[in-house]
Amino acid sequence: MIIPEKEMSPVKIEIPFVAALVLIGTSLSTRVAGQGVEQALLSTVIEYSLNGRLRRVVSALVGRLCLVAHR
């Protein structure tokens, strides 16, 4: 039996997206006030890049640990 998927309302999609944009904008404006525009943009990009890379490394390590634990 196939269960039909519920359609998601555009409003339910937009609210988390807008909240994320507000959070990023607030963080960036705080950095601009303290560091200046160019330095704030550069440091934000570097931080987000490093956080993404760190998440990938950690998830790969956790995956390997799970495989070893199940042997």
SEVOGU-704907 format. One record per atom (N, C-alpha, C): residue number from 1; residue in one letter; atom name; y, x, z. Coordinates in Angstrom, 1 decimal, always signed. Atoms other than C-alpha are relative to their C-alpha. Layout:
<zakols>
ZAKOL  nr rest atom      Y      X      Z
ZAKOL NUM    A   CA      Y      X      Z
...
</zakols>
This chain:
<zakols>
ZAKOL  nr rest atom      Y      X      Z
ZAKOL   1    M    N   -1.2   +0.8   +0.0
ZAKOL   1    M   CA   +0.0   +0.0   +0.0
ZAKOL   1    M    C   +1.2   +0.9   +0.0
ZAKOL   2    I    N   -1.2   -0.8   +0.1
ZAKOL   2    I   CA   +3.4   +1.4   -1.0
ZAKOL   2    I    C   +1.1   -0.7   +0.8
ZAKOL   3    I    N   -1.1   +0.5   -0.8
ZAKOL   3    I   CA   +6.2   +0.9   +1.5
ZAKOL   3    I    C   +1.3   +0.3   -0.7
ZAKOL   4    P    N   -1.3   -0.3   +0.7
ZAKOL   4    P   CA   +9.6   +0.5   -0.2
ZAKOL   4    P    C   +0.9   +0.7   +1.0
ZAKOL   5    E    N   -1.0   -0.7   -0.9
ZAKOL   5    E   CA  +12.2   +2.9   +1.1
ZAKOL   5    E    C   +1.3   -0.8   +0.1
ZAKOL   6    K    N   -1.2   +0.7   -0.2
ZAKOL   6    K   CA  +15.3   +1.5   +2.6
ZAKOL   6    K    C   +1.1   +0.8   -0.6
ZAKOL   7    E    N   -1.2   -0.7   +0.6
ZAKOL   7    E   CA  +18.5   +2.2   +0.8
ZAKOL   7    E    C   +1.0   +0.4   +1.1
ZAKOL   8    M    N   -1.0   -0.4   -1.0
ZAKOL   8    M   CA  +21.0   +4.2   +2.8
ZAKOL   8    M    C   +1.4   -0.3   -0.5
ZAKOL   9    S    N   -1.4   +0.4   +0.2
ZAKOL   9    S   CA  +24.5   +3.0   +3.0
ZAKOL   9    S    C   +0.8   +1.2   -0.3
ZAKOL  10    P    N   -0.9   -1.1   +0.2
ZAKOL  10    P   CA  +27.2   +5.3   +1.6
ZAKOL  10    P    C   +0.8   +0.4   +1.2
ZAKOL  11    V    N   -0.7   -0.2   -1.2
ZAKOL  11    V   CA  +29.0   +4.9   +4.8
ZAKOL  11    V    C   -0.8   +0.9   +1.0
ZAKOL  12    K    N   +0.8   -0.8   -0.9
ZAKOL  12    K   CA  +26.1   +6.4   +6.8
ZAKOL  12    K    C   -0.1   +1.4   -0.5
ZAKOL  13    I    N   +0.0   -1.4   +0.5
ZAKOL  13    I   CA  +26.1   +9.4   +4.5
ZAKOL  13    I    C   +1.3   +0.7   +0.2
ZAKOL  14    E    N   -1.3   -0.6   -0.1
ZAKOL  14    E   CA  +29.8   +9.9   +4.6
ZAKOL  14    E    C   +0.5   +0.4   +1.4
ZAKOL  15    I    N   -0.4   -0.3   -1.3
ZAKOL  15    I   CA  +30.3   +9.9   +8.3
ZAKOL  15    I    C   -0.4   +1.4   +0.5
ZAKOL  16    P    N   +0.3   -1.3   -0.4
ZAKOL  16    P   CA  +28.3  +13.0   +9.1
ZAKOL  16    P    C   +0.7   +1.1   -0.9
ZAKOL  17    F    N   -0.7   -0.9   +0.9
ZAKOL  17    F   CA  +29.8  +14.7   +6.0
ZAKOL  17    F    C   +1.4   +0.3   +0.4
ZAKOL  18    V    N   -1.4   -0.1   -0.4
ZAKOL  18    V   CA  +33.3  +14.0   +7.1
ZAKOL  18    V    C   +0.1   +0.7   +1.4
ZAKOL  19    A    N   +0.0   -0.7   -1.3
ZAKOL  19    A   CA  +32.5  +15.1  +10.7
ZAKOL  19    A    C   -0.2   +1.5   -0.2
ZAKOL  20    A    N   +0.2   -1.4   +0.2
ZAKOL  20    A   CA  +31.2  +18.4   +9.4
ZAKOL  20    A    C   +1.2   +0.7   -0.6
ZAKOL  21    L    N   -1.2   -0.5   +0.6
ZAKOL  21    L   CA  +34.3  +18.9   +7.3
ZAKOL  21    L    C   +1.1   +0.2   +1.0
ZAKOL  22    V    N   -1.0   -0.1   -1.1
ZAKOL  22    V   CA  +36.6  +18.2  +10.3
ZAKOL  22    V    C   -0.3   +1.1   +0.9
ZAKOL  23    L    N   +0.4   -1.1   -0.9
ZAKOL  23    L   CA  +34.6  +20.6  +12.4
ZAKOL  23    L    C   +0.3   +1.4   -0.6
ZAKOL  24    I    N   -0.3   -1.3   +0.7
ZAKOL  24    I   CA  +34.9  +23.4   +9.8
ZAKOL  24    I    C   +1.5   +0.2   -0.1
ZAKOL  25    G    N   -1.4   -0.1   +0.2
ZAKOL  25    G   CA  +38.5  +22.6   +9.2
ZAKOL  25    G    C   +0.7   +0.4   +1.3
ZAKOL  26    T    N   -0.6   -0.3   -1.4
ZAKOL  26    T   CA  +39.3  +22.8  +13.0
ZAKOL  26    T    C   -0.3   +1.4   +0.3
ZAKOL  27    S    N   +0.4   -1.4   -0.2
ZAKOL  27    S   CA  +37.4  +26.1  +13.3
ZAKOL  27    S    C   +0.9   +0.9   -0.8
ZAKOL  28    L    N   -0.8   -0.9   +0.9
ZAKOL  28    L   CA  +39.2  +27.6  +10.3
ZAKOL  28    L    C   +1.5   +0.0   +0.4
ZAKOL  29    S    N   -1.4   +0.0   -0.3
ZAKOL  29    S   CA  +42.6  +26.4  +11.4
ZAKOL  29    S    C   +0.3   +0.8   +1.3
ZAKOL  30    T    N   -0.2   -0.8   -1.3
ZAKOL  30    T   CA  +42.1  +28.0  +14.9
ZAKOL  30    T    C   -0.1   +1.5   -0.4
ZAKOL  31    R    N   +0.1   -1.4   +0.4
ZAKOL  31    R   CA  +41.1  +31.3  +13.2
ZAKOL  31    R    C   +1.3   +0.4   -0.7
ZAKOL  32    V    N   -1.2   -0.3   +0.8
ZAKOL  32    V   CA  +44.1  +31.1  +10.9
ZAKOL  32    V    C   +1.2   +0.3   +1.0
ZAKOL  33    A    N   -1.1   -0.2   -1.0
ZAKOL  33    A   CA  +46.4  +30.7  +13.9
ZAKOL  33    A    C   -0.1   +1.3   +0.7
ZAKOL  34    G    N   +0.2   -1.3   -0.7
ZAKOL  34    G   CA  +44.9  +33.8  +15.6
ZAKOL  34    G    C   -0.1   +1.2   -0.9
ZAKOL  35    Q    N   +0.2   -1.2   +0.8
ZAKOL  35    Q   CA  +44.1  +36.1  +12.7
ZAKOL  35    Q    C   +0.8   +0.0   -1.3
ZAKOL  36    G    N   -0.7   +0.1   +1.3
ZAKOL  36    G   CA  +46.1  +35.0   +9.6
ZAKOL  36    G    C   -1.0   -0.5   -1.0
ZAKOL  37    V    N   +0.8   +0.7   +1.0
ZAKOL  37    V   CA  +44.9  +33.3   +6.5
ZAKOL  37    V    C   -1.1   +0.8   -0.6
ZAKOL  38    E    N   +1.0   -0.8   +0.7
ZAKOL  38    E   CA  +43.1  +36.1   +4.6
ZAKOL  38    E    C   -1.1   +0.4   +0.9
ZAKOL  39    Q    N   +1.0   -0.5   -1.0
ZAKOL  39    Q   CA  +41.4  +37.5   +7.7
ZAKOL  39    Q    C   -0.9   -1.2   +0.5
ZAKOL  40    A    N   +0.8   +1.2   -0.4
ZAKOL  40    A   CA  +40.3  +34.0   +8.8
ZAKOL  40    A    C   -1.0   -0.4   -1.0
ZAKOL  41    L    N   +0.9   +0.4   +1.0
ZAKOL  41    L   CA  +38.8  +33.1   +5.5
ZAKOL  41    L    C   -1.1   +1.0   -0.2
ZAKOL  42    L    N   +1.0   -1.0   +0.1
ZAKOL  42    L   CA  +37.0  +36.4   +5.2
ZAKOL  42    L    C   -1.0   +0.0   +1.2
ZAKOL  43    S    N   +0.9   +0.0   -1.1
ZAKOL  43    S   CA  +35.6  +36.3   +8.7
ZAKOL  43    S    C   -0.9   -1.2   +0.1
ZAKOL  44    T    N   +0.7   +1.2   +0.0
ZAKOL  44    T   CA  +34.5  +32.7   +8.3
ZAKOL  44    T    C   -1.2   +0.1   -1.0
ZAKOL  45    V    N   +1.0   -0.2   +1.0
ZAKOL  45    V   CA  +32.6  +33.5   +5.1
ZAKOL  45    V    C   -1.1   +0.9   +0.5
ZAKOL  46    I    N   +1.0   -1.0   -0.4
ZAKOL  46    I   CA  +30.9  +36.5   +6.6
ZAKOL  46    I    C   -0.8   -0.6   +1.1
ZAKOL  47    E    N   +0.8   +0.6   -1.1
ZAKOL  47    E   CA  +29.9  +34.6   +9.8
ZAKOL  47    E    C   -1.0   -1.0   -0.6
ZAKOL  48    Y    N   +0.9   +1.0   +0.5
ZAKOL  48    Y   CA  +28.4  +31.7   +7.8
ZAKOL  48    Y    C   -1.1   +0.6   -0.8
ZAKOL  49    S    N   +1.0   -0.7   +0.8
ZAKOL  49    S   CA  +26.6  +34.1   +5.5
ZAKOL  49    S    C   -1.1   +0.7   +0.9
ZAKOL  50    L    N   +0.9   -0.7   -0.9
ZAKOL  50    L   CA  +25.1  +36.1   +8.4
ZAKOL  50    L    C   -0.8   -1.1   +0.8
ZAKOL  51    N    N   +0.8   +1.0   -0.8
ZAKOL  51    N   CA  +24.1  +32.9  +10.3
ZAKOL  51    N    C   -1.1   -0.6   -0.9
ZAKOL  52    G    N   +1.0   +0.5   +0.9
ZAKOL  52    G   CA  +22.3  +31.6   +7.2
ZAKOL  52    G    C   -1.2   +1.0   -0.2
ZAKOL  53    R    N   +1.0   -1.0   +0.2
ZAKOL  53    R   CA  +20.5  +34.9   +6.7
ZAKOL  53    R    C   -0.9   +0.1   +1.3
ZAKOL  54    L    N   +0.7   -0.1   -1.2
ZAKOL  54    L   CA  +19.6  +35.0  +10.4
ZAKOL  54    L    C   -1.0   -1.2   +0.2
ZAKOL  55    R    N   +0.9   +1.1   -0.1
ZAKOL  55    R   CA  +18.1  +31.5  +10.3
ZAKOL  55    R    C   -1.2   +0.2   -0.9
ZAKOL  56    R    N   +1.2   -0.3   +0.9
ZAKOL  56    R   CA  +15.9  +32.5   +7.3
ZAKOL  56    R    C   -0.9   +1.0   +0.6
ZAKOL  57    V    N   +0.9   -1.1   -0.6
ZAKOL  57    V   CA  +14.6  +35.6   +9.1
ZAKOL  57    V    C   -0.7   -0.6   +1.2
ZAKOL  58    V    N   +0.7   +0.5   -1.1
ZAKOL  58    V   CA  +13.9  +33.7  +12.3
ZAKOL  58    V    C   -1.0   -1.0   -0.4
ZAKOL  59    S    N   +1.0   +0.9   +0.5
ZAKOL  59    S   CA  +12.1  +30.9  +10.5
ZAKOL  59    S    C   -1.2   +0.7   -0.6
ZAKOL  60    A    N   +1.1   -0.7   +0.5
ZAKOL  60    A   CA  +10.0  +33.4   +8.7
ZAKOL  60    A    C   -0.8   +0.6   +1.1
ZAKOL  61    L    N   +0.7   -0.6   -1.1
ZAKOL  61    L   CA   +9.1  +35.2  +11.9
ZAKOL  61    L    C   -0.8   -1.1   +0.8
ZAKOL  62    V    N   +0.7   +1.1   -0.7
ZAKOL  62    V   CA   +8.2  +31.9  +13.6
ZAKOL  62    V    C   -1.2   -0.5   -0.8
ZAKOL  63    G    N   +1.1   +0.4   +0.8
ZAKOL  63    G   CA   +6.1  +30.9  +10.7
ZAKOL  63    G    C   -1.2   +1.0   +0.1
ZAKOL  64    R    N   +1.0   -1.0   -0.1
ZAKOL  64    R   CA   +4.2  +34.2  +10.9
ZAKOL  64    R    C   -0.7   +0.0   +1.3
ZAKOL  65    L    N   +0.6   +0.1   -1.3
ZAKOL  65    L   CA   +3.7  +33.9  +14.6
ZAKOL  65    L    C   -0.9   -1.2   +0.1
ZAKOL  66    C    N   +0.9   +1.2   -0.1
ZAKOL  66    C   CA   +2.3  +30.4  +14.2
ZAKOL  66    C    C   -1.3   +0.2   -0.8
ZAKOL  67    L    N   +1.3   -0.3   +0.7
ZAKOL  67    L   CA   -0.2  +31.7  +11.6
ZAKOL  67    L    C   -0.9   +0.9   +0.8
ZAKOL  68    V    N   +0.8   -0.9   -0.8
ZAKOL  68    V   CA   -1.3  +34.5  +13.9
ZAKOL  68    V    C   -0.6   -0.7   +1.2
ZAKOL  69    A    N   +0.5   +0.7   -1.2
ZAKOL  69    A   CA   -1.6  +32.2  +16.9
ZAKOL  69    A    C   -1.2   -1.0   -0.4
ZAKOL  70    H    N   +1.1   +0.9   +0.4
ZAKOL  70    H   CA   -3.9  +29.8  +14.9
ZAKOL  70    H    C   -1.3   +0.7   -0.4
ZAKOL  71    R    N   +1.2   -0.7   +0.5
ZAKOL  71    R   CA   -6.4  +32.5  +13.9
ZAKOL  71    R    C   -1.0   +0.1   +1.1
</zakols>
